[in-house]
Amino acid sequence: MAQRLAAPGDRDAAGKALAAMGPEMGTVIEAEVKSGLTNNDKNVIIEVCRILAAVGTPKSVAPLTQVGTLALRARQRDVAVAAEQAILAIKARGK
């Protein structure tokens, strides 16, 4: 399902399906979607951030921090905001 994140027509549905699996599946989903954080399409990165906001574990915080930093340098505020929101959601869950 994670491969569908790269397809614009399937991205939203795939992202929602992965997020709906919940934090209990966080480790498995992280492994499936983490490569999306380095995708050339910022929309894929934003969707991966949304998924990680819903299911990510503390293992995702460092990569998300890096995404946010790089996004700010590239003046991609929407990506930086998505990364920050994911970090905050993960920390709030305390997992």
SEKOLDREN-937759 format. One record per residue: y negated, z negated, x negated of N, C-alpha, C, O in turn. Coordinates in steps of 0.1 Angstrom, whole numbers, padded with zeros to 4 digits, always signed. Atoms other than C-alpha are relative to their C-alpha. Layout:
N
YZXYZXYZXYZX/...
END
This chain:
95
+0012+0000-0008+0000+0000+0000-0013+0000-0009-0023+0006-0005/+0012+0000+0009-0024-0007-0029-0004+0013-0004-0016+0016-0007/+0004-0013+0004-0023+0029-0039-0009+0007+0011-0017+0016+0007/+0008-0006-0011-0039+0038-0005-0015-0004-0001-0023+0002+0005/+0014+0004+0001-0071+0020-0016-0008+0011-0007-0020+0012-0004/+0007-0011+0006-0080+0051-0036-0003+0011+0009-0012+0020+0007/+0002-0010-0010-0078+0073-0005-0011-0004+0010-0009-0014+0017/+0011+0004-0008-0112+0071+0013+0004-0002+0015-0001-0011+0022/-0004+0001-0014-0096+0077+0047+0010-0012+0003+0011-0016+0015/-0009+0011-0002-0070+0049+0042-0004-0013-0005+0002-0023-0003/+0005+0012+0007-0090+0024+0022-0002-0012+0009+0003-0023+0006/+0003+0011-0008-0102+0003+0050+0012-0007+0006+0014-0019+0006/-0012+0005-0007-0069+0000+0068+0010-0007-0011+0015-0017-0008/-0008+0006+0011-0050-0007+0035-0006-0013-0004+0002-0023-0006/+0006+0012+0004-0075-0033+0025+0002-0011+0010+0005-0023+0006/-0002+0010-0010-0073-0051+0058+0015-0005+0001+0017-0016+0003/-0014+0004+0000-0035-0050+0057+0004-0009-0011+0011-0019-0009/-0002+0009+0012-0034-0065+0022-0006-0014+0002+0000-0024-0001/+0006+0013-0002-0059-0092+0031+0006-0008+0011+0007-0020+0010/-0006+0008-0011-0041-0101+0063+0013-0007-0004+0018-0016+0003/-0012+0007+0005-0010-0111+0042-0003-0014-0004+0006-0022-0005/+0004+0014+0002-0030-0142+0034+0002-0005-0014+0009+0001-0022/+0000+0006+0013-0034-0165+0004+0014-0003-0005+0016-0004-0018/-0014+0003+0005+0003-0173+0003+0006+0011-0008+0014+0009-0016/-0005-0012+0007+0009-0138-0010-0010+0004-0011-0009+0015-0017/+0011-0003+0010-0021-0140-0034+0005+0005-0013+0000+0015-0018/-0004-0004+0013-0002-0137-0066+0006+0014+0000+0004+0022-0009/-0006-0013-0001+0018-0107-0055-0010+0011+0003-0010+0021-0004/+0010-0010-0003-0012-0089-0040-0009+0002-0012-0013+0013-0015/+0008-0001+0012-0033-0097-0071+0006+0010-0010-0001+0019-0015/-0007-0009+0009-0007-0079-0092-0001+0014+0004-0002+0024-0004/+0000-0014-0006-0008-0049-0069-0014+0006-0001-0015+0018-0003/+0014-0006-0001-0046-0045-0067-0008-0001-0012-0019+0005-0013/+0009+0003+0011-0059-0057-0100-0005+0012-0008-0017+0012-0013/+0005-0012+0006-0061-0022-0115-0012+0006+0007-0019+0014+0001/+0011-0006-0007-0085-0013-0088-0014-0005-0004-0024+0001-0001/+0013+0005+0005-0112-0035-0104-0006+0008-0011-0018+0007-0014/+0005-0009+0011-0115-0009-0132-0001+0015+0005-0002+0024-0003/+0001-0013-0005-0115+0021-0109-0014+0006-0002-0024-0001-0002/+0013-0007+0001-0143+0047-0113-0008+0001+0013-0020+0003+0013/+0006+0000-0013-0150+0046-0076-0004-0014+0004+0004-0023+0006/+0005+0014-0003-0172+0016-0068+0005-0005+0014+0005-0017+0016/-0004+0004-0013-0160+0016-0032+0014-0006-0001+0018-0015+0007/-0014+0006+0003-0124+0009-0045-0002-0014-0005+0005-0023-0001/+0003+0014+0006-0138-0020-0066-0005-0009+0011+0000-0021+0011/+0005+0009-0010-0156-0034-0036+0011-0004+0010+0012-0016+0014/-0011+0003-0009-0125-0032-0014+0009-0010-0007+0014-0019+0000/-0009+0009+0007-0104-0049-0041-0007-0014+0000+0000-0024+0001/+0007+0012-0001-0131-0076-0042+0002-0007+0013+0004-0019+0014/-0002+0006-0013-0128-0081-0005+0014-0005+0002+0016-0016+0008/-0014+0004-0001-0090-0083-0007+0001-0013-0008+0007-0023-0003/-0001+0012+0008-0093-0109-0035-0007-0011+0006-0003-0023+0004/+0007+0011-0007-0118-0129-0015+0009-0006+0010+0008-0018+0013/-0009+0005-0010-0091-0132+0012+0012-0006-0006+0018-0016+0000/-0014+0005+0005-0060-0138-0010+0000-0004-0014+0011-0009-0019/+0000+0002+0014-0070-0142-0046+0002-0014-0004-0001-0023+0003/-0002+0013+0006-0061-0171-0068-0009-0001-0012-0016+0008-0015/+0009+0002+0012-0080-0186-0098+0002+0010-0011-0007+0012-0019/-0002-0010+0010-0064-0159-0120-0009+0012+0002-0012+0019-0008/+0009-0012-0003-0088-0134-0104-0014-0003-0004-0022+0006-0005/+0014+0003+0003-0119-0153-0113-0006+0007-0012-0017+0012-0012/+0005-0006+0013-0123-0141-0149-0002+0015+0002-0012+0020-0002/+0002-0014-0002-0117-0104-0140-0012+0003+0010-0019+0013+0008/+0011-0002-0010-0141-0107-0110-0014-0003-0007-0023+0004-0004/+0012+0003+0008-0167-0123-0133-0004+0012-0009-0016+0015-0009/+0003-0011+0009-0164-0094-0157-0005+0012+0009-0014+0019+0005/+0004-0011-0009-0167-0069-0128-0015-0002+0004-0023+0007+0004/+0014+0003-0004-0199-0087-0116-0010+0003-0011-0021+0008-0009/+0009-0002+0012-0214-0086-0151-0003+0014-0003-0014+0019-0005/+0001-0015+0002-0207-0049-0156-0008+0006+0011-0015+0016+0008/+0007-0006-0011-0220-0041-0122-0015-0002-0001-0023+0007+0002/+0015+0003+0002-0253-0058-0128-0006+0009-0011-0017+0014-0009/+0005-0009+0011-0257-0039-0161-0001+0014+0005-0010+0021+0001/+0001-0013-0005-0250-0007-0142-0009+0002+0012-0010+0012+0018/+0009+0001-0012-0274-0017-0114+0008+0003+0013+0002+0010+0021/-0008-0002-0012-0246-0017-0088+0001-0014+0007+0011-0021+0006/+0002+0013-0006-0258-0047-0069+0011-0003+0011+0016-0014+0012/-0010+0002-0011-0233-0041-0040+0013-0004-0006+0021-0013+0000/-0012+0004+0007-0204-0044-0065-0001-0014-0005+0008-0022-0003/+0003+0013+0005-0219-0075-0081+0001-0010+0011+0007-0021+0009/-0001+0010-0011-0223-0092-0047+0014-0001+0005+0018-0013+0008/-0014+0001-0005-0188-0083-0036+0009-0009-0010+0017-0017-0005/-0007+0008+0010-0174-0098-0069-0004-0015+0001+0005-0024+0001/+0004+0014-0001-0195-0130-0065+0005-0006+0013+0009-0018+0013/-0006+0005-0012-0184-0134-0029+0015-0003-0001+0019-0013+0004/-0014+0002+0002-0148-0131-0039+0002-0013-0009+0011-0021-0006/-0001+0012+0009-0153-0157-0067-0002-0013+0009+0005-0023+0008/+0003+0011-0008-0169-0181-0042+0011-0004+0010+0014-0015+0012/-0011+0002-0010-0141-0176-0016+0012-0006-0007+0018-0015-0002/-0012+0006+0007-0114-0183-0042-0002-0014-0004+0006-0023-0002/+0003+0014+0004-0131-0214-0055+0000-0009+0012+0004-0021+0011/+0000+0008-0012-0136-0226-0019+0014-0004+0005+0016-0014+0010/-0014+0003-0003-0099-0223-0013+0007-0010-0009+0016-0017-0005/-0006+0010+0010-0092-0244-0044+0014+0003-0004+0021-0006-0009/-0014-0003+0005-0060-0225-0052+0000+0005-0014+0010+0008-0019/
END
